[in-house]
Amino acid sequence: MTKSVALFVTCLVDMMRPRIGFAAIRALEAAGCEVVVPEGQTCCGQPALNSGDRDHAMMLAKQTIAALEPYEAVVVPSGSCAGTIRCHYPEIFEHDPLWLARAQAVAGKTFEVMAYLDEVLRWKPEGVSVDARATYHDSCSGLRELGIKAQPRRLLKAIDGLTFASLQGEETCCGFGGTFCVKYPAISNAIVGEKADAIDATGADLLLAGDLGCLMNMAGKLNRKGSKARAYHAIELIAGMADGPAIGEEA
């Protein structure tokens, strides 16, 4: 039975790395889904929410809920945006019974893309090969809010030729933290410096993760220090799209 899913693309993917969105569509279609990209979607409101601007966060949340509620399931290539919808939308509408019910309904059918492929669809990539050594960073929101840990690894281990190197501090923040890196750039830079050193210590060819914000932050530091490690969103490999430029290599 074909499942109809809505892809919530996210701002960063839309503006900075659209191929992640196309990779998500390719993987979902390979898993038997009919994918729709709702035109009414914009930002989920996470930056406003994290900055204390609850009025604009609620406005964006309402817009997002209205765009997504007609669909059977909502899939997001980002643990942080999926976490905002699943965990924080019901919180911000706790005193508004009408919108609380709508927020809870959308939250209950929203999934991070790799968790959806692995846990809901029980799917694994077939005929995908990548001859490389990879290491994996667990992004904070996906790990701590949604429990995204084993799911991407199970999918990636189905890729022929891909081997893994353990990353020391794989669950430690990369220093991005959304607006945190803007408010506290010196602290953010120190954190990502330690992360880049740990990545280089693995000897990995590829750095993989599930959130583009984290990947952009780490890729920038790795590139500046002359590292050989190239950064990709894990869904790009899972969808067989690791043949394109890595994050930060686009012309």
N, C-alpha and C positions, 0 to 999 in steps of 0.2 A: 504494500500500500504506500503510495507516494505521500510524503509529508510536505505540507506547505509551510515554509518558514519565511519570516521577514529578516533581512539583514540590516542591522543597525551599524552603519559603516564606521562611525566616529569621526570627529573633526580632524584629528591628526592623520588618520588613514586617508581621508578625502583630500586633504591639502598637501600632505607630505609623501605619502607612499600608497597611492591607489592600488598598486599591484597586490597589496595585502587583501584588499576587498575582493579583487578578482580571484585571488587564490582561495579565499573562503568560499566564494561561489562555486569554483571548480570542485573543491573537495565535497561540499554539500551536495552538488549535483551527482558526483560520483557515488555518493552514499544513498542516492535515490530521492533526493529532495527537490521540490520545485521552489526556487528562490525568488523572492520579490524584494525590491529595494524601495521602500515607501518614500515618496517624494516629499512628504511633509517633515521629514526628520532634519534636525540641525544638531546643536550641542545638547548633551544630556543635562548640562547644568552643573557638572562637577566642579569646575574652577570657581564659579560663583559660590557654590555651597561651601567649598573649602576656605574661601576668603571671607565667609560670614555674611555674604550678600544673599540672604534667604529669600528676599522678594523676587529677585531675578532668577534664583535657582528654582523657585516654585513656578514661575512663569514658564521657564524652559521645560520643567518637568511636566507641566500640564500639556504643553505642545507635543512633547515626546509621547506621553501616554495616549493622546488622541490619535497620533500617527500610527502607533503600534498595536492598539487594542483590537483592531479587526482581525488580526492574524493568529493562526494556530500556535505558533511559537516564534520567539524572537531570538536571534543568534547574533553574538557580538564578538569581533576579533580583538577583544581587550578585556582583561580582568577588571581594570579599574572602572571602565564605563559600565560593564555588566554589573559590577558590584554596586555602583551608584543606583542603578535601576532596581536591582533586587533587594538591596539592603537599606538604602537611604530614602528612596521615594516613599515607602510607607511611613518612615519616621517623620518626614517633613510635613506630611498631611495627617498626622495623628489627631489633630483637633478639627479636622474637616471630614465628617463622615462620608460625604458623597465622593470626594476625591480620594479618600483613604481606600474605599472599596475598589475604585478604578486602579489606583496605584498597586494595591495588593494583587489584583488580577493580572496586571502586566508583569509585575515582579515575579509571580509564580510561574510564568511561562518564558522567562528570559534566561538565556544560558550563554556562557562563554563558549566560543565555537569549538574548541578542542574537547571540552567537557561534553558538549552535545554530541559530537561525533563518536566519542568513546563510550560514554555512559548511557546515553539515550538510544543512539542508533547501533551501538556495538559494532562499529565499522572500523576497518583498518585499510590503509592504502595498499593497492596492489600494482605491481609493475613499475614501482618508483625506485630508482637507484641513485645514490649519491656517494661517490667515493671520497670520503672525507672523515676527519676526526672532529667531533663537535663537543661543546660543553654547554650547559644549560643554566640560565639564571632564573630563579623564581621571583616574579614580580610581586611586590608587597600586597596590593589589593587582591589580586587573583588568589594568592596563597592564603592570606589571612581572612578574607571575607568570603571566598567561594570554595576554598579547599582545592585549588588547582595545583596539583603536584604530580601525581602518578599519571594522569590522563594524557598530557602531551608526550610523556616519555614512552607510554605504551604505543602510541601512534608512531612516534619516531623510530622505535625499535623494529617496526615492520618495514622500514626502508632498507633495501639491499645496499650493502657497502658502507653504511654509516656506523661509525664506532663512537664511543663516548669516553670522555675524560671527566673525572669528578672535579667539580669546582669548589674550592675551599670558600666557605661563606656563601654558598649558593642561595641561601634564604635571607641573606643580609641585603638591606636596601642599597640601591646603586647610587643614591644621592639625588635622583631626579625629583620625585615627590611632587610633581605638578608645579604648583606655585611656590613650593619650598625652595626650588633652585633659583627662583627669581628673588625671593625675600632674603635668602641666606646663601649667596653664591660662593663664598669662601668655604663654608662648611660643606656645601654640595660638591665642590671641586675636590676637596680632600677625600670625601667618601668615594667618589667615582675614581679617584686616583688609586685608592687601595683596591677597588674592584678590578680596575684594568690590570694591575699587577698580578692579581690572583688569576685572571683570565689568561694572561701571558704564561704564567707558571704551569698551566695545564698543557701547553704545547698544541692547543686545539687550532684547527683551521677555521672553524666556524663558531660563532657565539649565537646561541639561539635563546629566544624568550617569547613571551606571549603578549607583551605590551610595547607598542611602538615608542611611547615616550621614554621608557627605560632604555630601549634599544638605541634610540637617537642619542641619548646621553652617553651611553657606554661606547657607541661607535665613534662619537666625536673625540672622546678621550683616547681611545685606541688608535685612531688615525693620527692624532697629534703626536703620539709617542712612537709612531712608526711600527706598530704591531702588525703581525701577519694575520691576526684573527679578523674575519669578516663577519658582519652582523646581518642576520636574517630573522624575520618573524618565523616561528616554527611552522605556521600554516603554509608558508611558501614552500618549504621542503615537502611537507605532507601532500601538497597539491601537485608536486612535480614541477615547481617553478623556481628551482634553485639555480637555474642557468642564467638568470639576469643579474644586473649589477647589485651589489650588496648595499645596505643602508649607508648613505654618505658617499657612494660612488656615482650616483646619478649625475649626468651632465647638466 
